[in-house]
Amino acid sequence: MNGKKIAVFCATAALVLFADQGIKALLRTYPKGTVIFKGRILEIVSIRNSGAAFGLLAEQPFFLISLGGILLLLVLFSAWKVFSSHERVWAALLFGGALGNLMDRAVFGQVTDYIHVYGFSVFNLADICITLSCAALALGVLREKKNGGND
């Protein structure tokens, strides 16, 4: 992979990471449970989650940190060896989001969540990047299989 591709990957991941960590740092200045904004379909609220998605594995911090580190290495390997250029952008979003949540978990023992869509769980920018990039990469794999590998 050439220098430009590495730079795009790193810049994209860094943008996600810095935006995610900046928002979380601001929200950690509020007491847990503080509602900062209340709208018709969502609210911004300062929450801490010691588990993974939906609070799963809350009592397993070492496992979550280890798994996160392994998955980050897998994303890096795939970005360099497997993914096409547009898939690499999705991988960078995934990497930046996953690294943001991993840093929270390693430094604070919990992830700061803040976007609460009513009727759903509370999540953050990193979660959005992880979810969208995984969906886009999965759709790419399905499209490639449908086309017989000739994308």
Residue frames relative to the residue before (quaternion, step in Angstrom):
aa qw qx qy qz dx dy dz
M 1.0000 0.0000 0.0000 0.0000 0.00 0.00 0.00
N 0.4063 -0.7413 0.4813 0.2319 3.56 -0.90 0.92
G 0.7338 -0.4640 0.2980 0.3968 3.54 -1.34 0.27
K 0.6328 0.5360 -0.3390 0.4442 3.58 1.03 -0.75
K 0.6572 0.5072 -0.3109 0.4629 3.59 0.95 -0.83
I 0.6324 0.5129 -0.3225 0.4827 3.57 1.03 -0.77
A 0.6575 0.5193 -0.3092 0.4500 3.58 0.94 -0.89
V 0.6495 0.5054 -0.3173 0.4713 3.61 0.97 -0.83
F 0.6396 0.5181 -0.3231 0.4670 3.58 0.94 -0.88
C 0.7034 0.4750 -0.2707 0.4543 3.58 0.77 -1.05
A 0.6604 0.5056 -0.3124 0.4589 3.60 0.94 -0.84
T 0.6533 0.5071 -0.3138 0.4665 3.59 0.97 -0.84
A 0.6701 0.4867 -0.2963 0.4757 3.58 0.87 -0.93
A 0.6594 0.5135 -0.3083 0.4544 3.60 0.96 -0.85
L 0.6208 0.5422 -0.3391 0.4535 3.59 1.00 -0.80
V 0.6595 0.4902 -0.3005 0.4842 3.58 0.91 -0.92
L 0.6729 0.5165 -0.2962 0.4390 3.57 0.85 -1.00
F 0.7018 0.4652 -0.2791 0.4617 3.61 0.80 -0.96
A 0.6381 0.5059 -0.3300 0.4774 3.60 0.99 -0.77
D 0.6580 0.5176 -0.2994 0.4577 3.57 0.90 -0.95
Q 0.7163 0.4503 -0.2616 0.4645 3.58 0.75 -1.03
G 0.6264 0.5408 -0.3393 0.4473 3.60 1.06 -0.68
I 0.6587 0.4911 -0.3029 0.4829 3.58 0.93 -0.90
K 0.6714 0.5007 -0.3023 0.4551 3.58 0.89 -0.90
A 0.6244 0.5333 -0.3432 0.4560 3.61 1.00 -0.77
L 0.6412 0.5123 -0.3170 0.4754 3.57 0.98 -0.82
L 0.7090 0.4709 -0.2711 0.4496 3.58 0.83 -0.94
R 0.6107 0.5455 -0.3622 0.4453 3.61 1.12 -0.50
T 0.5645 0.5843 -0.3973 0.4269 3.61 1.23 -0.16
Y 0.6443 0.4809 -0.3134 0.5053 3.59 1.29 -0.27
P 0.5469 -0.5917 0.4588 0.3745 3.60 -1.08 0.57
K 0.6170 -0.5504 0.4099 0.3851 3.57 -1.15 0.66
G 0.7967 0.3011 -0.2334 0.4693 3.54 -0.98 0.89
T 0.4875 0.6691 -0.4358 0.3532 3.60 1.25 -0.13
V 0.2705 -0.7327 0.6029 0.1628 3.56 -0.91 0.98
I 0.2300 -0.8056 0.5390 0.0875 3.56 -0.59 1.20
F 0.7772 0.0102 0.0195 0.6289 3.56 1.12 -0.74
K 0.0764 -0.7860 0.6128 0.0297 3.55 -1.00 0.82
G 0.0354 -0.8097 0.5849 -0.0311 3.54 -0.59 1.21
R 0.7267 -0.4361 0.3094 0.4313 3.54 -1.32 -0.16
I 0.8093 0.2326 -0.1216 0.5255 3.61 1.00 -0.74
L 0.8046 0.1049 -0.0717 0.5801 3.58 1.22 -0.25
E 0.1769 -0.7430 0.6296 0.1425 3.48 -1.38 0.20
I 0.3274 -0.6784 0.6132 0.2379 3.52 -1.30 0.44
V 0.0738 0.8025 -0.5752 0.1407 3.53 -0.56 1.24
S 0.4005 -0.7191 0.5189 0.2307 3.58 -1.00 0.83
I 0.0871 0.7985 -0.5785 0.1420 3.56 -0.36 1.33
R 0.2040 -0.7449 0.6166 0.1524 3.58 -1.20 0.53
N 0.1044 -0.7918 0.6015 0.0190 3.57 -0.95 0.93
S 0.2260 -0.8041 0.5362 0.1217 3.58 -0.51 1.14
G 0.6695 0.4792 -0.2984 0.4827 3.59 1.29 -0.12
A 0.6255 -0.4709 0.4291 0.4504 3.52 -1.30 -0.43
A 0.8155 -0.1756 0.1467 0.5317 3.59 -1.13 -0.55
F 0.8476 0.0754 -0.1083 0.5140 3.55 -1.00 0.98
G 0.6431 -0.5624 0.3172 0.4117 3.61 1.15 0.56
L 0.3706 0.7445 -0.4857 0.2694 3.61 1.23 0.21
L 0.8484 0.1559 -0.1394 0.4863 3.57 -1.18 0.69
A 0.1654 0.8398 -0.5017 0.1252 3.58 1.10 0.70
E 0.7232 0.4184 -0.2403 0.4942 3.58 1.11 -0.59
Q 0.6504 0.5193 -0.3010 0.4656 3.60 1.24 0.31
P 0.0315 0.8556 -0.5167 0.0041 3.65 0.73 0.93
F 0.6446 0.5185 -0.3392 0.4478 3.61 0.93 -0.79
F 0.6427 0.5201 -0.3154 0.4658 3.57 0.98 -0.86
L 0.6792 0.4973 -0.2938 0.4528 3.60 0.88 -0.94
I 0.6576 0.4925 -0.3083 0.4796 3.59 0.99 -0.80
S 0.6575 0.5061 -0.3082 0.4654 3.60 0.95 -0.87
L 0.6608 0.4981 -0.3017 0.4735 3.56 0.89 -0.93
G 0.6364 0.5341 -0.3222 0.4539 3.59 0.98 -0.84
G 0.6632 0.5069 -0.2998 0.4619 3.57 0.94 -0.86
I 0.6499 0.5049 -0.3131 0.4740 3.58 0.98 -0.84
L 0.6701 0.4966 -0.3024 0.4614 3.59 0.92 -0.87
L 0.6129 0.5321 -0.3546 0.4642 3.61 1.05 -0.65
L 0.6488 0.5042 -0.3178 0.4730 3.59 0.97 -0.81
L 0.6356 0.5252 -0.3207 0.4661 3.58 1.03 -0.78
V 0.6391 0.5089 -0.3240 0.4771 3.61 0.99 -0.79
L 0.6483 0.5129 -0.3238 0.4602 3.61 0.93 -0.86
F 0.6530 0.5079 -0.3176 0.4635 3.57 0.88 -0.92
S 0.6809 0.4955 -0.2880 0.4559 3.58 0.87 -0.97
A 0.6316 0.5413 -0.3356 0.4421 3.57 0.98 -0.80
W 0.7289 0.4281 -0.2407 0.4771 3.57 0.99 -0.78
K 0.8090 0.3324 -0.1339 0.4659 3.58 0.96 -0.85
V 0.7915 0.3523 -0.1497 0.4764 3.60 1.02 -0.71
F 0.7501 0.4631 -0.2375 0.4081 3.56 0.72 -1.08
S 0.4684 -0.6260 0.5478 0.2977 3.52 -1.27 0.59
S 0.7390 -0.4201 0.2798 0.4462 3.60 -1.27 0.09
H 0.7094 0.4302 -0.2866 0.4792 3.61 0.81 -0.89
E 0.6162 0.5220 -0.3497 0.4749 3.60 1.09 -0.58
R 0.6024 0.5741 -0.3494 0.4307 3.57 1.10 -0.65
V 0.6103 0.5334 -0.3503 0.4693 3.60 1.10 -0.65
W 0.6439 0.4975 -0.3173 0.4872 3.58 0.98 -0.84
A 0.6395 0.5253 -0.3224 0.4596 3.58 1.01 -0.81
A 0.6321 0.5246 -0.3306 0.4647 3.59 1.06 -0.71
L 0.6301 0.5103 -0.3324 0.4817 3.61 1.03 -0.75
L 0.6368 0.5233 -0.3100 0.4740 3.56 1.02 -0.86
F 0.6683 0.5098 -0.2955 0.4541 3.57 0.89 -0.97
G 0.6780 0.4959 -0.2969 0.4541 3.60 0.85 -0.95
G 0.6731 0.4907 -0.2952 0.4680 3.58 0.94 -0.84
A 0.6725 0.4958 -0.2941 0.4641 3.56 0.90 -0.93
L 0.6467 0.5077 -0.3206 0.4704 3.58 1.01 -0.79
G 0.6242 0.5459 -0.3387 0.4445 3.60 1.02 -0.74
N 0.6978 0.4474 -0.2745 0.4874 3.58 0.87 -0.90
L 0.6221 0.5340 -0.3385 0.4619 3.58 1.08 -0.71
M 0.6356 0.5211 -0.3284 0.4654 3.60 0.98 -0.80
D 0.6239 0.5310 -0.3365 0.4642 3.61 0.95 -0.82
R 0.6887 0.4952 -0.2804 0.4492 3.52 0.82 -1.07
A 0.6930 0.4821 -0.2785 0.4580 3.61 0.93 -0.89
V 0.7381 0.4226 -0.2312 0.4723 3.59 0.94 -0.88
F 0.8183 0.2623 -0.1015 0.5013 3.58 0.84 -1.01
G 0.4554 -0.6933 0.4486 0.3326 3.60 1.24 -0.26
Q 0.7699 0.1748 -0.1100 0.6038 3.58 1.31 0.12
V 0.4083 -0.6894 0.5453 0.2461 3.53 -1.27 0.45
T 0.3579 -0.7151 0.5582 0.2211 3.56 -0.99 0.84
D 0.0642 -0.7772 0.6260 -0.0065 3.55 -0.73 1.15
Y 0.0425 -0.8513 0.5225 -0.0213 3.58 -1.07 0.61
I 0.6653 0.4557 -0.3257 0.4936 3.63 1.12 -0.31
H 0.0059 -0.8021 0.5961 -0.0356 3.57 -0.57 1.17
V 0.1400 -0.7446 0.6508 0.0496 3.53 -0.47 1.27
Y 0.4981 -0.6862 0.4327 0.3063 3.58 -0.64 1.11
G 0.7883 0.2666 -0.2361 0.5017 3.54 -0.94 0.96
F 0.7218 0.3442 -0.2228 0.5576 3.57 1.29 0.06
S 0.6588 -0.5088 0.3851 0.3984 3.55 -1.32 0.13
V 0.5105 -0.6050 0.5079 0.3398 3.58 -1.33 0.18
F 0.0113 0.8075 -0.5869 0.0591 3.59 -0.91 0.92
N 0.3431 -0.7379 0.5470 0.1966 3.59 -1.30 -0.06
L 0.7380 -0.4006 0.2947 0.4561 3.59 -1.31 0.02
A 0.6301 0.5356 -0.3408 0.4473 3.60 0.94 -0.82
D 0.6456 0.5228 -0.3176 0.4572 3.58 0.97 -0.85
I 0.6269 0.5323 -0.3291 0.4640 3.58 1.03 -0.81
C 0.6744 0.4939 -0.2945 0.4633 3.59 0.87 -0.95
I 0.6437 0.5164 -0.3187 0.4662 3.58 0.98 -0.84
T 0.6941 0.4911 -0.2797 0.4459 3.58 0.81 -1.01
L 0.6887 0.4781 -0.2889 0.4621 3.58 0.84 -0.96
S 0.6784 0.4854 -0.3074 0.4579 3.58 0.91 -0.83
C 0.6347 0.5069 -0.3414 0.4730 3.62 0.98 -0.72
A 0.6434 0.5139 -0.3231 0.4664 3.60 0.97 -0.82
A 0.6730 0.4952 -0.2996 0.4605 3.60 0.90 -0.92
L 0.6645 0.4894 -0.3094 0.4724 3.59 0.94 -0.82
A 0.6446 0.5096 -0.3229 0.4696 3.60 0.99 -0.78
L 0.6440 0.5097 -0.3222 0.4708 3.60 0.97 -0.80
G 0.6243 0.5405 -0.3294 0.4578 3.57 1.07 -0.72
V 0.6439 0.5051 -0.3156 0.4803 3.57 1.00 -0.81
L 0.6618 0.5018 -0.3070 0.4648 3.60 0.92 -0.88
R 0.6450 0.5134 -0.3192 0.4674 3.58 0.98 -0.83
E 0.6503 0.5168 -0.3117 0.4614 3.57 0.99 -0.85
K 0.6496 0.5020 -0.3168 0.4749 3.59 0.99 -0.81
K 0.6399 0.5279 -0.3227 0.4559 3.58 1.00 -0.82
N 0.7245 0.4134 -0.2294 0.5015 3.57 1.03 -0.81
G 0.5255 -0.6669 0.3986 0.3466 3.57 1.24 0.21
G 0.6744 -0.5059 0.2905 0.4526 3.57 1.17 0.58
N 0.6255 0.5170 -0.3405 0.4749 3.59 1.26 0.02
D 0.0115 0.8447 -0.5323 0.0554 3.55 0.34 1.25
